[in-house]
């Protein structure tokens, strides 16, 4: 009888953990893709521990918006963009859906490259081959899986666990500078502002936070589950920030003192091998693959579901039009990845930075809904959440302005070079 009671107690604890782990971890898994891994590696190699504070700040902002998304999903009687269409007009819902579609297409390119590069380095073959193979696997999973959300949740838990084992495994091989770590959490002027923009875009993903509204509905959570949903959101984003920091700390401890620069996440794995041994390389590549594949399906579904919901033709993961549009995200991402080639670092950094142009509008609408007394009642945003949300929105607007300025400068440089070529001819 004693053994039976112990077994029952263990299963209750496991179910208790399962009650906390849910949509928040799915969101963490989709955000923690190859772009985040690449940018974290590059930041650590180039700037050491000095920008750890940016990951923490972005994570706090991400927590607030993810909690907002979860609350809207659990309290509102209709889906996110259906609610937007009813309150502010279908045109705004379409615009937000299109923004999410374009954002996720940019990220999907990085997912394809991450899967392809990791497996090419691990087992051989070509980037294009592996990108195509895993796109086919993801499409089959999306179209033929029964109870899509439940299977996705279990898969994401497994893949996040793989990433934790892989990246923390590398961290255990080194001895970080404790003083440097502590100073890294004190805000300071970054040496390379473009990488800080990319860190913000990879850690603070407003599109993924908005999709939390759909995930909690797919989970079956409603207003009575608000406390559980909040814990879940915080748990997921803490996992996201923790893994990003572990990668950055590893690069800062091993590569930065040696003056080693990297050109890709795979290059990060190669540079670890002579310094920490072959196991370090394999662990990093396995973590990179897990990060890329964990983002594959969910990222595409964000674009597909939000575009379909914006158009008023589908509002959940299982809807036909959401899957059709999600397929389009996957295929477009694959085509761009195949066209780009083997060295994705600049593409990944630019993709993460460029997508930040579209997100302020999503953030503004989420804040409007979360503060709508008629919609949210007593569950509308607190003063503290609104303060953090306002700071986050200001940061997004600043980054967007800066990114537009950078793109305009690059456009002028490109036009100038073309004119110079014409004059020479």
Secondary structure, DSSP 4 states (H G I P E B T S, - for coil): -HHHHHHHHHHHHHHHHHHHSSHHHHHHHHHSSHHHHHHHHHHHHHHTTTTHHHHHHHHHHHHHHHHHHHHHHHHSSS-HHHHHHHHH-HHHHHHHHHHHHHHHHHHHHHHHHHHHHHHHHHH-S-HHHHHHHHHHHHHHHHHH-SSHHHHHHHHHHHHHHHHHHHHHHHHTTS---HHHHHHHTS----S-HHHHHHHHHHHS-HHHHHHHHHHHHHHT--GGGHHHHHHHHHHHHHHHHHHHHHHHHHHIIIIITTT---SSHHHHHHHHHHHH-HHHHHHHHHHHHHHHHHHHHHHHHHHHHHHHHHHTS--STT-HHHHHHHHHHHHHHHHHHHHH-S--HHHHHHHHHHHHHHHHHHHHHHHHHHT-HHHHGGGSPPHHHHHHHHHHHHHHHHHHHHHHHHHHHHHHHHHHHHHHHHHH-
